[in-house]
Amino acid sequence: MGLLSVLLLVLVSVQLCWAQDDPLLPFSEHLDPEHKVRLKWGFDEVRDTILFQLTVNTSGWVGFGFSPKGGMDKADIVIGGVGQNGSYFTDQHAVGNSMPVIDKQQDYKLLSLTQSDGQTVMKFQRSIKSCDEYDLPITTLPIKLIYAYGLTDDITYHGTRRGTKEVNLLRYMPRITPPDSKYFDMIMVNFTVPTNQTHYHCKIMRTPVFNQKHHILRIEPLIQNLDLVHHLLLYRCPPGVTEVYEYKCYTVVNNDECMEIVSVWGVGGGAFEFPTVAGLPIGGNVDNVLYRLEVHYNNPNKIPGRVDNSGLRFYYTSELRQHDAAILGTGLVLAPGYAIPPKAKDFLTYGLCDTALIPQVLSPQDLQVFSVMLHTHLAGRKVRVGHFRGGKQIDLLAVDENYNFEYQGVTNLGKTKTVKLGDKLLVECTYNTAARTKLTWGGLSTTDEMCLAFLFYYPAMSLTGCMSFPNLTALRTEMGKPDSNNWLSMMSTKTWTDTSINQYQQTLKRIDQLVIVSDSHKNISRNIGKIPDLKVVPSAPCMSGCDSERLVWIVLLVSLAVLWAY
């Protein structure tokens, strides 16, 4: 390419950088269940710009922003509207739950703000990466979006007119719902929730009978009591399970036969749609099988007489997609003997999945992972899923640096990530038990802890889990208490300081791990593995919009200088 052509391209780039024409807005999400708040957006990573159009059914003020944890504190917010003196629009930030503060540096650019027929439409843009200390950067990872609005232009407390939704803005995957889709429900029926703080209830049930194979394309939670239902799991049962009945989970002999995960929902989550290339299979060769619905009820106030009919709604279609999808459980095995010490600010636990072991239980294929649900309980603060190949970390498959127990939805990765046979996945969970005075054990209760990552992938295999657990014999030996009773006594009476907590954490990571791979046919592989070092992938240096324009001018001047030399 000649210098004149290069110069022309640079000049065009300058014009595009300052063009006032709105780019296309290909992506769209309703942020609220009532569909009163709709966000459309489009972006250009090369130009480092992202465009938003917020439409709200109100004639008052509207607010939109990004939040580290899904609430007001430290949120990056814009507020706008159309008042008696015209439109208003400001870049703000929140400190705690008080009224937001206007930023000294206004990094959002208002493009248009209109109001008609009881609807306000606000179109604005900003840099994807921002150098303002109060503006949260938008990355290729999911981000928690918040909204609020008023009925007038008097910007006061929004009341219930607010909400949160986690969206991967830069890796969004649009989906299509076929016109012939139908649905069926799998729910509890008039179940009286016990007065226990924690109760897991299971129900073996049938689906409608299908004469041919169908694909489930959308799953919606049907939650009657949001204050009681902590999470839902649906498992496919093996052919040997033939009876329909209900029971308290994890108490009946052989009740764990149904372990192939079909669906998962956590508190704060919403509906989930599969990408257009994949769907959960039902009917055909998987017909006439039973399913186990598991509901975790959390009743901390032990209120008697509460009746629940929660469950899941499945939308399906006869228009088969290219692949059957499935869900793989990864992370730390839920088993007795794992403890998190009190007074810990950033305690790490690990669960290892070694896909090289999958051939020991079934004929494997590479996993094309498109979504994930990360899960801990109340002490969880961060969850990362590291991806290793050939002994080196190549990616973070999924990450939530600001994990919130109240928001545990399934997150679409936005692009498919390939996990090749032989790769390793490491689930790392960070906990804060600084306010606790006793050990926190791994367990089922909300006050116990878990460290899990549910991977949504295709093509489907009959895998049920790929997890690990520390070798307890090695752990007790390393800590000088080979006898289990002596070890338990020592753990319960130990004085936990920063030094002893760190020593215990390093021991847990250093010792051998029991890596377990299982499938729905009860084939199980047990092997020894080691926890690799997980690193946080550094982000690119921040560059503001002004820096981008300055860079364009530098390139332009250099090009002119070279051209003049010729």
C-alpha positions as CSV (number, residue, x, y, z in Angstrom):
1,M,0.0,0.0,0.0
2,G,1.4,3.4,-0.9
3,L,1.9,6.3,1.5
4,L,-0.9,8.3,-0.1
5,S,-3.3,5.4,0.5
6,V,-2.1,5.1,4.1
7,L,-2.6,8.9,4.6
8,L,-6.1,8.7,3.2
9,L,-6.9,5.8,5.6
10,V,-5.6,7.9,8.5
11,L,-7.7,10.9,7.4
12,V,-10.8,8.7,7.2
13,S,-10.0,7.4,10.7
14,V,-9.9,10.9,12.0
15,Q,-13.3,11.7,10.4
16,L,-14.8,8.5,11.8
17,C,-13.4,9.2,15.3
18,W,-15.4,12.4,15.4
19,A,-18.4,11.4,13.3
20,Q,-21.8,12.2,14.8
21,D,-23.7,9.4,13.0
22,D,-25.0,6.8,15.4
23,P,-23.6,3.3,14.8
24,L,-25.9,0.3,14.7
25,L,-27.4,-1.0,18.0
26,P,-27.5,-4.8,17.3
27,F,-27.9,-6.0,20.9
28,S,-30.9,-5.7,23.1
29,E,-31.9,-6.8,26.6
30,H,-34.9,-6.0,28.9
31,L,-33.4,-5.2,32.3
32,D,-36.6,-5.8,34.2
33,P,-39.1,-8.6,34.4
34,E,-42.0,-6.3,33.4
35,H,-40.2,-5.1,30.2
36,K,-40.5,-1.5,31.1
37,V,-36.7,-0.9,30.8
38,R,-34.9,-1.8,27.6
39,L,-31.2,-1.4,26.8
40,K,-29.8,-1.5,23.3
41,W,-26.1,-1.2,22.6
42,G,-23.3,-1.6,20.0
43,F,-19.6,-1.1,20.3
44,D,-16.3,-0.7,18.4
45,E,-13.4,-2.2,20.2
46,V,-10.9,-0.7,17.8
47,R,-12.2,2.8,18.3
48,D,-12.7,2.1,22.0
49,T,-16.3,3.3,22.0
50,I,-19.6,1.8,23.2
51,L,-23.0,3.2,22.4
52,F,-26.1,2.8,24.6
53,Q,-29.8,3.5,24.1
54,L,-31.9,3.3,27.2
55,T,-35.7,3.2,26.8
56,V,-37.8,3.5,30.0
57,N,-41.6,3.7,30.3
58,T,-41.7,6.9,32.3
59,S,-41.9,10.6,31.8
60,G,-39.5,11.2,34.8
61,W,-35.8,10.9,35.3
62,V,-33.9,7.7,34.3
63,G,-30.7,6.3,35.6
64,F,-28.3,3.6,34.3
65,G,-25.0,2.3,35.5
66,F,-22.4,-0.3,36.2
67,S,-22.0,-1.8,39.7
68,P,-19.2,-4.0,41.2
69,K,-21.6,-6.1,43.2
70,G,-25.1,-5.2,41.8
71,G,-26.0,-2.5,44.3
72,M,-25.4,1.3,44.6
73,D,-22.1,1.3,46.4
74,K,-19.2,2.3,44.1
75,A,-21.5,2.2,41.1
76,D,-20.7,4.2,37.9
77,I,-24.0,6.0,37.0
78,V,-25.6,8.3,34.4
79,I,-28.8,10.1,35.2
80,G,-30.9,12.0,32.6
81,G,-34.3,13.2,31.6
82,V,-36.4,15.9,29.9
83,G,-37.6,18.6,32.3
84,Q,-39.3,22.0,31.9
85,N,-36.1,23.7,30.9
86,G,-35.0,21.0,28.5
87,S,-32.9,17.8,28.8
88,Y,-30.4,17.1,31.6
89,F,-27.6,14.4,31.7
90,T,-24.8,13.9,34.1
91,D,-22.0,11.3,34.8
92,Q,-22.1,10.4,38.5
93,H,-20.8,7.8,41.0
94,A,-22.3,6.4,44.2
95,V,-20.8,6.2,47.6
96,G,-22.7,3.7,49.7
97,N,-26.5,3.9,49.3
98,S,-26.8,7.7,49.4
99,M,-27.5,10.1,46.5
100,P,-25.0,9.8,43.7
101,V,-22.2,12.4,43.4
102,I,-21.5,14.2,40.1
103,D,-18.1,13.3,38.6
104,K,-15.7,16.2,38.2
105,Q,-14.7,14.6,34.9
106,Q,-17.7,13.9,32.6
107,D,-16.8,10.9,30.5
108,Y,-20.2,10.1,29.0
109,K,-21.4,11.9,25.9
110,L,-25.1,12.5,25.4
111,L,-26.2,12.0,21.8
112,S,-30.0,12.4,22.1
113,L,-32.6,12.5,24.8
114,T,-36.3,12.4,23.9
115,Q,-39.6,12.0,25.7
116,S,-43.0,11.2,24.2
117,D,-46.1,9.1,25.0
118,G,-44.9,8.3,28.5
119,Q,-41.5,7.0,27.3
120,T,-38.0,8.4,27.8
121,V,-35.2,7.4,25.3
122,M,-31.7,8.3,26.3
123,K,-28.8,7.6,23.8
124,F,-25.2,8.1,24.9
125,Q,-21.7,6.8,24.5
126,R,-18.5,6.4,26.4
127,S,-15.1,4.8,26.2
128,I,-14.9,1.1,26.7
129,K,-11.8,1.6,28.9
130,S,-11.9,4.7,31.1
131,C,-9.2,6.6,33.0
132,D,-11.6,8.2,35.4
133,E,-11.2,6.7,38.9
134,Y,-15.0,6.7,39.2
135,D,-15.8,5.1,35.9
136,L,-15.8,1.3,35.8
137,P,-14.1,-0.3,32.8
138,I,-16.1,-2.5,30.4
139,T,-14.3,-5.7,29.7
140,T,-14.9,-9.0,27.9
141,L,-16.3,-10.4,31.2
142,P,-19.9,-10.1,32.4
143,I,-20.7,-6.8,34.2
144,K,-23.6,-6.0,36.6
145,L,-25.9,-3.4,35.1
146,I,-28.2,-1.4,37.3
147,Y,-31.1,0.9,36.5
148,A,-33.6,3.1,38.3
149,Y,-36.2,5.7,37.3
150,G,-38.7,8.1,38.8
151,L,-42.2,9.2,37.8
152,T,-41.2,12.9,37.7
153,D,-38.0,14.9,37.2
154,D,-37.6,15.3,40.9
155,I,-34.6,13.0,41.5
156,T,-35.4,11.3,44.8
157,Y,-35.4,7.8,46.1
158,H,-36.5,5.4,43.4
159,G,-38.3,2.9,45.7
160,T,-39.0,-0.4,43.9
161,R,-38.4,1.1,40.5
162,R,-34.9,-0.3,40.3
163,G,-33.1,-3.5,39.4
164,T,-29.9,-5.3,38.5
165,K,-29.0,-7.6,35.6
166,E,-25.6,-9.2,34.7
167,V,-24.8,-8.9,31.0
168,N,-21.6,-9.6,29.0
169,L,-21.8,-6.5,26.8
170,L,-18.7,-7.1,24.7
171,R,-19.3,-10.9,24.2
172,Y,-23.1,-10.9,23.8
173,M,-24.6,-13.8,21.9
174,P,-27.9,-13.0,20.2
175,R,-30.5,-15.8,20.2
176,I,-33.7,-16.7,18.2
177,T,-36.8,-18.3,19.6
178,P,-38.5,-20.6,17.1
179,P,-42.2,-19.9,16.6
180,D,-43.3,-23.4,17.4
181,S,-41.8,-23.5,20.9
182,K,-44.0,-24.9,23.7
183,Y,-43.3,-25.4,27.4
184,F,-43.8,-27.7,30.4
185,D,-43.2,-27.2,34.1
186,M,-41.4,-29.2,36.7
187,I,-42.3,-27.9,40.1
188,M,-43.0,-28.7,43.7
189,V,-46.7,-29.0,44.5
190,N,-48.0,-27.6,47.7
191,F,-44.8,-28.5,49.6
192,T,-44.8,-27.3,53.2
193,V,-41.3,-26.0,54.0
194,P,-39.9,-27.4,57.3
195,T,-38.9,-25.0,60.1
196,N,-35.3,-26.1,59.7
197,Q,-32.9,-23.3,58.6
198,T,-31.7,-25.5,55.7
199,H,-33.7,-28.1,53.9
200,Y,-33.0,-29.9,50.6
201,H,-36.2,-31.4,49.1
202,C,-36.1,-33.8,46.2
203,K,-38.8,-34.9,43.9
204,I,-38.5,-37.7,41.3
205,M,-40.9,-36.9,38.4
206,R,-41.7,-37.5,34.7
207,T,-41.7,-35.1,31.8
208,P,-44.4,-35.1,29.1
209,V,-44.0,-38.0,26.7
210,F,-42.4,-37.1,23.3
211,N,-42.6,-39.4,20.3
212,Q,-39.5,-37.9,18.9
213,K,-36.4,-36.0,20.0
214,H,-36.9,-32.3,20.9
215,H,-34.5,-29.6,22.1
216,I,-35.0,-27.4,25.2
217,L,-34.1,-23.9,24.2
218,R,-35.1,-21.8,27.2
219,I,-35.4,-22.4,30.9
220,E,-37.3,-20.0,33.3
221,P,-37.3,-20.1,37.1
222,L,-40.8,-20.3,38.7
223,I,-40.0,-19.1,42.2
224,Q,-43.0,-18.6,44.5
225,N,-41.1,-17.7,47.6
226,L,-38.0,-15.7,46.8
227,D,-37.1,-15.4,50.5
228,L,-37.0,-19.2,50.9
229,V,-35.7,-20.7,47.7
230,H,-31.9,-20.6,47.5
231,H,-31.2,-22.7,44.4
232,L,-32.7,-25.4,42.1
233,L,-31.1,-28.3,40.3
234,L,-32.7,-30.7,37.9
235,Y,-31.0,-34.1,37.3
236,R,-31.7,-36.8,34.7
237,C,-32.0,-40.2,36.2
238,P,-30.6,-43.4,34.8
239,P,-33.0,-46.1,33.4
240,G,-32.9,-48.0,36.6
241,V,-34.9,-45.3,38.4
242,T,-38.6,-46.0,37.7
243,E,-40.6,-44.8,40.7
244,V,-42.0,-41.3,41.2
245,Y,-41.7,-40.1,44.8
246,E,-40.5,-37.2,47.1
247,Y,-38.0,-37.3,49.9
248,K,-35.5,-35.2,51.9
249,C,-32.4,-35.1,49.7
250,Y,-29.2,-36.9,50.6
251,T,-30.9,-39.1,53.2
252,V,-32.4,-42.0,51.2
253,V,-30.1,-44.9,50.2
254,N,-29.2,-44.8,46.5
255,N,-31.1,-41.6,46.0
256,D,-28.0,-40.1,44.4
257,E,-28.4,-42.2,41.2
258,C,-29.9,-39.2,39.4
259,M,-26.7,-37.1,39.0
260,E,-26.6,-35.9,35.3
261,I,-27.3,-32.2,35.6
262,V,-29.9,-30.8,33.2
263,S,-30.6,-27.4,34.7
264,V,-29.3,-25.2,37.5
265,W,-30.7,-21.9,39.0
266,G,-29.4,-19.8,41.9
267,V,-30.9,-17.0,43.9
268,G,-31.0,-13.7,41.9
269,G,-30.8,-15.6,38.6
270,G,-33.3,-15.2,35.7
271,A,-34.3,-17.1,32.6
272,F,-31.6,-18.7,30.5
273,E,-31.6,-19.3,26.7
274,F,-29.3,-21.6,24.8
275,P,-27.3,-20.4,21.8
276,T,-28.9,-21.2,18.4
277,V,-26.4,-24.0,17.7
278,A,-27.4,-26.1,20.8
279,G,-30.2,-27.3,22.9
280,L,-30.9,-29.7,25.8
281,P,-32.2,-33.0,24.3
282,I,-35.5,-34.5,25.5
283,G,-37.5,-37.3,24.0
284,G,-36.3,-39.8,21.5
285,N,-33.6,-41.9,22.9
286,V,-33.7,-40.0,26.2
287,D,-37.5,-40.5,26.6
288,N,-39.2,-42.4,29.4
289,V,-36.5,-41.4,31.8
290,L,-37.3,-39.8,35.2
291,Y,-35.8,-36.5,36.5
292,R,-34.9,-35.4,40.1
293,L,-35.8,-31.8,41.0
294,E,-33.8,-30.6,44.0
295,V,-34.8,-27.4,45.8
296,H,-32.6,-25.9,48.5
297,Y,-34.9,-24.1,51.0
298,N,-33.2,-21.5,53.3
299,N,-35.6,-20.7,56.2
300,P,-33.3,-18.8,58.7
301,N,-36.2,-17.5,60.7
302,K,-37.7,-21.0,60.9
303,I,-41.2,-19.8,60.0
304,P,-43.8,-22.6,60.1
305,G,-46.5,-23.3,57.6
306,R,-44.9,-21.8,54.4
307,V,-46.1,-23.6,51.3
308,D,-44.1,-23.6,48.1
309,N,-44.7,-24.4,44.5
310,S,-41.4,-23.4,43.0
311,G,-39.7,-25.1,40.1
312,L,-38.6,-24.6,36.5
313,R,-40.3,-24.0,33.1
314,F,-38.8,-25.6,30.0
315,Y,-39.5,-24.2,26.5
316,Y,-38.8,-26.8,23.8
317,T,-39.0,-27.1,20.0
318,S,-39.1,-29.9,17.4
319,E,-36.7,-27.9,15.3
320,L,-33.5,-29.6,16.3
321,R,-30.3,-27.6,16.6
322,Q,-26.9,-28.6,15.5
323,H,-25.7,-29.9,18.9
324,D,-27.0,-31.5,22.1
325,A,-26.0,-29.4,25.1
326,A,-25.1,-30.5,28.6
327,I,-23.9,-29.2,31.9
328,L,-20.7,-30.3,33.7
329,G,-20.1,-29.8,37.4
330,T,-16.6,-28.7,38.3
331,G,-14.9,-27.4,41.4
332,L,-14.4,-28.7,44.9
333,V,-16.1,-32.0,45.9
334,L,-18.8,-31.5,48.5
335,A,-17.6,-33.9,51.2
336,P,-16.9,-33.9,55.0
337,G,-13.5,-32.8,56.3
338,Y,-12.9,-29.5,54.5
339,A,-12.8,-26.4,56.7
340,I,-12.2,-22.7,56.2
341,P,-10.7,-21.0,59.3
342,P,-12.3,-18.0,61.0
343,K,-10.9,-14.5,60.8
344,A,-9.7,-15.0,57.2
345,K,-10.0,-12.0,54.8
346,D,-9.0,-13.7,51.6
347,F,-8.9,-17.5,52.0
348,L,-8.5,-19.6,48.8
349,T,-9.9,-23.0,48.0
350,Y,-9.4,-25.0,44.8
351,G,-11.2,-27.6,42.7
352,L,-9.3,-29.3,39.9
353,C,-10.8,-30.9,36.7
354,D,-8.3,-32.8,34.6
355,T,-10.0,-33.7,31.2
356,A,-7.2,-36.1,30.4
357,L,-9.0,-38.5,32.8
358,I,-12.3,-38.4,31.0
359,P,-11.4,-41.4,28.7
360,Q,-11.3,-43.5,31.8
361,V,-15.1,-43.3,32.1
362,L,-16.4,-42.6,28.5
363,S,-15.4,-41.8,25.0
364,P,-14.5,-38.1,25.1
365,Q,-14.9,-35.1,22.9
366,D,-13.6,-31.5,23.2
367,L,-15.9,-29.3,25.2
368,Q,-17.3,-26.2,23.6
369,V,-18.2,-24.1,26.6
370,F,-20.6,-21.2,26.1
371,S,-22.0,-20.4,29.6
372,V,-21.2,-20.9,33.2
373,M,-22.8,-20.6,36.6
374,L,-20.5,-19.9,39.6
375,H,-21.6,-20.9,43.0
376,T,-20.5,-20.4,46.6
377,H,-22.5,-19.5,49.8
378,L,-22.4,-16.5,52.1
379,A,-18.6,-16.2,52.6
380,G,-17.8,-16.3,48.9
381,R,-16.2,-13.1,47.5
382,K,-14.5,-14.2,44.2
383,V,-14.7,-17.1,41.8
384,R,-12.2,-17.8,39.0
385,V,-12.0,-20.7,36.6
386,G,-8.5,-21.0,35.2
387,H,-7.8,-22.8,31.9
388,F,-4.5,-24.7,31.5
389,R,-3.0,-26.4,28.5
390,G,0.3,-28.1,28.3
391,G,1.2,-27.1,31.8
392,K,0.6,-23.4,31.2
393,Q,-2.4,-21.1,31.9
394,I,-3.9,-20.0,28.6
395,D,-7.0,-18.2,29.8
396,L,-9.5,-17.5,32.5
397,L,-12.5,-19.5,31.3
398,A,-14.8,-17.5,33.7
399,V,-14.3,-15.1,36.5
400,D,-16.3,-13.0,39.0
401,E,-14.1,-10.6,40.9
402,N,-17.1,-9.3,42.9
403,Y,-19.2,-12.4,43.6
404,N,-22.5,-11.6,45.2
405,F,-24.5,-14.3,47.0
406,E,-27.7,-12.6,46.0
407,Y,-27.0,-12.7,42.2
408,Q,-26.2,-16.2,41.0
409,G,-27.5,-16.3,37.5
410,V,-26.2,-18.4,34.5
411,T,-23.8,-16.1,32.6
412,N,-23.3,-16.3,28.9
413,L,-19.6,-16.1,28.0
414,G,-20.5,-14.4,24.8
415,K,-18.2,-16.6,22.7
416,T,-17.6,-20.3,22.7
417,K,-14.4,-21.4,24.5
418,T,-12.9,-24.7,23.5
419,V,-11.6,-27.0,26.3
420,K,-9.5,-29.7,24.6
421,L,-9.0,-33.2,25.9
422,G,-6.0,-33.0,28.2
423,D,-6.7,-29.4,29.4
424,K,-7.1,-28.7,33.1
425,L,-9.7,-26.4,34.7
426,L,-9.0,-24.9,38.1
427,V,-11.9,-23.4,40.1
428,E,-10.6,-21.0,42.7
429,C,-12.9,-19.5,45.3
430,T,-12.0,-16.6,47.6
431,Y,-13.8,-16.4,51.0
432,N,-14.0,-13.8,53.7
433,T,-14.7,-15.2,57.2
434,A,-13.3,-12.2,59.1
435,A,-16.5,-11.8,61.1
436,R,-16.8,-15.5,62.0
437,T,-15.4,-17.0,65.2
438,K,-15.7,-20.7,64.3
439,L,-14.7,-22.9,61.4
440,T,-16.8,-22.8,58.3
441,W,-17.2,-26.4,56.9
442,G,-17.9,-27.5,53.4
443,G,-21.5,-28.5,53.4
444,L,-25.1,-28.1,52.3
445,S,-26.2,-25.3,54.6
446,T,-26.2,-21.7,53.5
447,T,-23.8,-21.0,56.4
448,D,-21.5,-23.8,55.1
449,E,-19.5,-23.3,52.0
450,M,-19.2,-24.6,48.4
451,C,-16.9,-23.9,45.5
452,L,-18.5,-24.9,42.2
453,A,-18.6,-23.9,38.5
454,F,-21.3,-25.4,36.3
455,L,-20.1,-25.4,32.7
456,F,-22.7,-25.3,29.9
457,Y,-21.2,-27.0,26.8
458,Y,-21.7,-29.0,23.6
459,P,-21.6,-31.6,22.2
460,A,-23.2,-33.4,25.1
461,M,-21.5,-36.2,27.0
462,S,-23.0,-38.2,29.9
463,L,-20.4,-36.6,32.3
464,T,-21.8,-35.7,35.8
465,G,-18.7,-34.2,37.4
466,C,-15.0,-33.4,37.1
467,M,-13.9,-32.3,40.5
468,S,-11.2,-32.7,43.2
469,F,-10.8,-32.9,47.0
470,P,-7.6,-32.6,49.1
471,N,-6.1,-35.8,50.3
472,L,-7.2,-35.7,54.0
473,T,-4.6,-38.2,55.1
474,A,-1.8,-36.1,53.7
475,L,-3.4,-32.9,55.2
476,R,-3.6,-34.4,58.7
477,T,-0.1,-35.7,58.4
478,E,1.3,-32.4,57.2
479,M,-0.4,-30.7,60.2
480,G,1.0,-33.2,62.7
481,K,-2.3,-34.9,63.6
482,P,-2.7,-38.1,61.6
483,D,-5.6,-39.2,63.7
484,S,-8.9,-37.7,62.4
485,N,-10.3,-37.1,65.9
486,N,-7.2,-35.4,67.1
487,W,-7.1,-33.3,63.9
488,L,-10.7,-32.1,64.3
489,S,-10.0,-31.2,67.9
490,M,-6.9,-29.3,66.9
491,M,-8.7,-27.4,64.1
492,S,-11.5,-26.4,66.4
493,T,-9.3,-25.1,69.2
494,K,-6.5,-23.6,67.1
495,T,-5.7,-19.9,67.5
496,W,-6.1,-18.6,63.9
497,T,-3.8,-15.7,63.0
498,D,-2.8,-14.4,59.6
499,T,0.3,-16.6,59.8
500,S,-1.5,-19.8,60.7
501,I,-4.3,-19.2,58.2
502,N,-1.7,-18.7,55.4
503,Q,0.2,-21.8,56.4
504,Y,-3.0,-23.9,56.4
505,Q,-4.0,-22.5,53.0
506,Q,-0.6,-23.2,51.5
507,T,-0.7,-26.8,52.9
508,L,-4.1,-27.4,51.3
509,K,-2.8,-26.2,47.9
510,R,0.5,-28.1,48.1
511,I,-0.7,-31.6,49.0
512,D,-2.0,-34.2,46.6
513,Q,-5.6,-33.8,45.4
514,L,-8.0,-36.6,44.7
515,V,-9.4,-35.9,41.2
516,I,-12.7,-37.5,40.5
517,V,-14.4,-37.9,37.1
518,S,-17.8,-39.5,36.9
519,D,-20.6,-40.2,34.4
520,S,-24.3,-40.9,34.6
521,H,-23.7,-44.7,34.3
522,K,-21.9,-44.8,37.6
523,N,-18.4,-45.0,36.0
524,I,-15.9,-43.3,38.3
525,S,-12.2,-42.4,37.8
526,R,-10.1,-41.5,40.8
527,N,-6.6,-40.1,40.3
528,I,-4.0,-37.9,42.0
529,G,-3.4,-34.4,40.9
530,K,-1.7,-31.2,41.9
531,I,-3.0,-27.6,42.1
532,P,-1.3,-25.3,39.5
533,D,-0.7,-21.6,40.1
534,L,-3.5,-19.4,38.9
535,K,-2.7,-15.9,37.6
536,V,-5.0,-13.0,36.9
537,V,-4.8,-12.0,33.3
538,P,-3.7,-8.3,33.3
539,S,-5.9,-5.7,31.5
540,A,-4.5,-3.4,28.9
541,P,-3.4,0.1,29.9
542,C,-6.2,2.6,30.1
543,M,-6.6,5.1,27.2
544,S,-9.1,7.9,27.3
545,G,-10.9,9.2,24.3
546,C,-8.6,12.2,24.2
547,D,-5.6,9.9,24.1
548,S,-7.1,8.1,21.1
549,E,-7.6,11.4,19.3
550,R,-4.0,12.4,20.2
551,L,-2.7,9.1,18.8
552,V,-4.5,9.7,15.5
553,W,-2.9,13.1,15.2
554,I,0.5,11.7,15.9
555,V,0.1,9.0,13.2
556,L,-1.2,11.7,10.8
557,L,1.8,14.1,11.4
558,V,4.2,11.2,11.0
559,S,2.6,10.2,7.7
560,L,2.7,13.9,6.5
561,A,6.4,14.1,7.5
562,V,7.3,10.9,5.6
563,L,5.3,12.1,2.6
564,W,7.0,15.5,2.6
565,A,10.4,13.7,2.6
566,Y,9.4,11.9,-0.6
